[in-house]
Amino acid sequence: MEENASPNPKRRRGIYLLPNLFTTAALFAGFYAITAALNQRFELAAISIFVAMILDGMDGRVARMTNTQSAFGAEYDSMADMISFGAAPALVVYIWSLSTLGKLGWVAAFVHTAGGALRLARFNTQIATADKRYFQGLPSPSAAAILAGFVWFSVDQGLSGETMRYIALGLSVATGLAMVSNFRYYSFKDVDLRGRVPFVNAIFVMLLFAVLFSNPPLVLFLFFGAYALSGPALTLALLKRRRGERRP
């Protein structure tokens, strides 16, 4: 028997580098979107938010694939999401358009930012008990994509922020409220990307890319706008089905 053996071995300290690199890159993209907007480069700011979305989606998958999930990574991801999908899109649309509305403009921008913060806080507290197939409330990356897509499309079409200010106002308030709503949104987490699929699916994906690259700002704005509208429709369908199951 070893008399010098420690009964309480020290826990290893440190963080997993790989998934947190993706989180840091997503955070940088969100921060860069703000600096680009401050320099009146709104198209680049909108694109940076979409880049942050891609990186944010990769960090979780990388963590699961490499078995490097951690509590630190989850908290760090939430902090990065707050900047990239809460503050960044609100500031971009405020600098581009809402600033022309005075106090009403910054209130609308704050509604989106506050909605993002509340959405992330609720998600973190319900993550252990929530149904993995659905999100409660519009996910913050999707809400950010609606504002970023709108700014990108408007700039691409030569429309000024002052001209589009009331639409920007409505979208900012709507995305903020949608994030804290009780609407259910399909999460796509049960989609098996590693399994075999029919060959026709590959053709369908090819067509999707063709449509996307034909007009990226318009297609992205319409896609995430449709996803936002799918929440109320899905919620009503689920409620109708439950009522039908309760009937004798």
N, C-alpha and C positions, 0 to 999 in steps of 0.2 A: 504493500500500500504506500502511495506517495504522500508523505506528510505535507509537502509544500504545494500540493495542488490547490488551486483557488476554487472555493465552492461557488463563487459568482464570477464566472469569466466575463471579461469586459466585452461589451457590445462593439462591433465594428462601426466606426463612424465614417461618414462620407455620403456622397450621392452618386446615383447612376448617371454617367456622362452622356451616353448616346441619346436617350429620349429627351433629356433636358436641353441638349443642343438644338433640337427641333423646336422646343418651347421657346428658347431664347431667340431663335431666328424668327419665330412668329411674333414675338414681342417687339423685335427690332423692326419688322415690317409694319406693325401698327404704329410704332413711334415715328417711323419714316413717313408714313402717310400724313401725320400731323405736320411735320416739318415741310413736306412738299406742298401742303395746302397753304401754309404760311408764306411760301414763296410763289403762290398763285399757280402752282403746277397741279391742277385739280385732276386731270386725267391720270397722271402718275400716282397721285394720292389714292384714287379709287382702285387702281390696279394693285397697289401695295396691300390694300385691305383684302383683296382676293388672294394674293400670295400668302398673307397671314392665315387665311382660311385653309389653304392647302397644307401648310406646315402644321397647323393646329390639328388637322385630321391625321397627320402622319405620326405625331409624337405618341399618341395613345396606342396606335397599331404597332409601332416599333417597340413600345414598352411591353405589350402583350406577347409579341413574337419572340422577344429576347428574355422574357420573364424578369423584367427590371421595373415592375410597378413599385411605387412607394408612396407613402403619405406625403412626403415632401414634393414629389412630382405632381401629385394631384393638386396640392395647394398652389404650387408655382404655376401650374397650368391655368388655374382659376384667376390668379393675379394677372397673367398675361392676357387672358381672354377679356378681362375688364378693360385693359388698355386698348387692345386691338379691335374689339367688337362693341365696347360700350362707349369709351371716350373718343377714340379716333374717328369713327364715322359721324358722330354727333358734331365734333369740332370741324371736320371737313365740310359737312353740309352747312354748318353755321357760318364759317368763313366764306364759303362760296355763295350762299343765298340768304340764310336766315338772319344774318347781321343787318340786312336792309329793313327788317321788320321791327327793329328796336327790342324792347323788353319781351315782346311776344316771341321773337325769334330765339332768344337765349332760353326762354322757358321751354319752348318746344325741344330744343337741343338737350336740355336737362332731363326732360321726360324720357327721352331715349336712353340717356346715360343712367338714370336712376332705374329704369326698367331693366337694363342689362345687369346692374349690380344686384337687384332683387332676384332676378332670374337665376343668377349664378349661386346666390346664397341659398335659395330654395332647392336648387338641384343638388348642392353639396349635402344638405340636411336630409334629403330623401333618396339619396343614391343607393342605400342599402335595401330599401323597401319598394322602390318604384318598379313598375313593369318595364323591362328592358326594351320591349317592342315599341313603346311610345314615349314621347317627351311631353311633359306638362308645360304648356306655354311654348311660344315660338323660340327655338334655339337662338342664342345671341349671334352666332356666325351668320345665320340666315337673315336675321334682322339687319345686321350690318351690311350684308350683301345687297339688300333692297336699296338702302341709301347709297351705297357705293355704286351700284349699277345705275341708279337714277342720275347721279352726278356724272358718271362716265358717259352715259347715253346723251345727256343734255349737252355736255361739252363737245362731244363728237358731232352733234347736230348743229353746233354753233348757237345754242340757246343760252342766254345769260342767266345768272343766278337770280337776278332781280325779276326777270320775266317769269321764272318758275318758282318763285318764293312761296306762293300759297300751296302749291302741290308739295313742295319740300316740307312745308309746315305740317300738312296733313299726314305725310308719310312718316315724319319724325315722331309725331304723337301716336300714330297707329302702331308703329313698330314697338314703341315703348310699352304701350298697353298690351299688345299681343304677347310680349315676353312674360308678363305677369298674369296673363289670363289662365283659365283652367282648360282651354282647348287642348285636345290631344293631337299630337303630330307624330306621324310614323317615323321611327328612328332609323330604319334600314339596318339595324344591328344584327338582324337574323339572316341577312343576305350572306351566303357562303361564297366568298370570292375565290376560294381555293378548289371548289368542287367543279365537276364537269357540267357543261351547259350545252344545249343544242347549238349547232353551227349557225343557225339563223340569228342567235343572240349576238354573235360577232358582227354580223352584217348590220344589226340594229345599232350597236355601239359605233360602228364606222359612220353610219348616217347621222348619229347624234353629234359626233365630232365635226362632220361636214356642216351641219346646221349651226353649231356653235361658232365655228371660225368664219362663217359667212358674215356675221355681225355680232361679235362677242358682247358688247355692252347691252344691246337690245335683248339678245337671247338670255343672258344672265339675269337681267332685270325682270323679264317676263317669267323665267323659270322660278326664281325665288319669290316673286309675287304670287305665282300660282301655288307654290308650296305654302305660303302664308295663308292663302284662302282655303287650302285643303284642311286646315285645322278645324274650323267651324263645321265643315261638311263631314269630316270624320267623326267629330264629337257627336253630332246629331245622329249619324248612322249607328254609332255604338249605343247611344241612349235608346234609340228605337229598337235595336235588337234586344237590349236588356229588358225593355218593357214587354216585348213579345215573349221572352222566356219566362217572365213572371206570370203571364196569363195561364189559367188552367187549361 
